[in-house]
Amino acid sequence: MGFRSFFSMSLDAPTPVSVSDAAALRFGIAAARFNSALVDALVARATATLVAAGVPSASVEVVRVPGSHEVPWAAQRLAATGRFHAVIALGVLIAGDTNHHEMVGDAVAHALMRVSLDTGVPAINGVVVVNTREQAEKRTTGEYDRGAEFAAAALEMASLNKSLS
């Protein structure tokens, strides 16, 4: 799937911005181990998109945490190092018998916004919150390439961060 085509999956997604300084950018990825096969696909697709844009693979650091609830902590620690132009938070929350996935997803979204505002480093919320495993698979290993979308957002925000610093 090409760089442009993954955006056609969303109804009103922005046109990707070309990033000319990708080779000079560094990214941290905080990823959950819960639902590991699905999160691994997000990590692989995000990393592949960054590398395809010109980011050296050595400029992408991945740290793993138990679950999506711990992802904002790791994202904050990565951002606080000052080594990264953006961080990407990755996880998958699938509904069970309760609305726990929604509560965690909401908490994670708020925490990641705090990471961005408190550190000045863009934190991309790549925690997928869905109702079924089938929906999760479509967004991580299937037709919707959310990993690439999260990486494209990180590229744009990292470039903006670098230019505004």
Buried (B, 14 or more C-beta within 10 A) or exposed (E): EEBEEBBEBEEEEEEBEEBEBBEBBBBBBBBBBBBEEBBBBBBEBBBBBBBEBBBEEEBBBBBBBEBBBBBBEBBBBBBBEEEBBBBBBBBBBBBEEEEEBEEBBEEBBEBBEBBBEEBEBBBBBBBBBBEEEEBBBBBBBEEBBBBBBBBBBBBBBBBBBBEEE
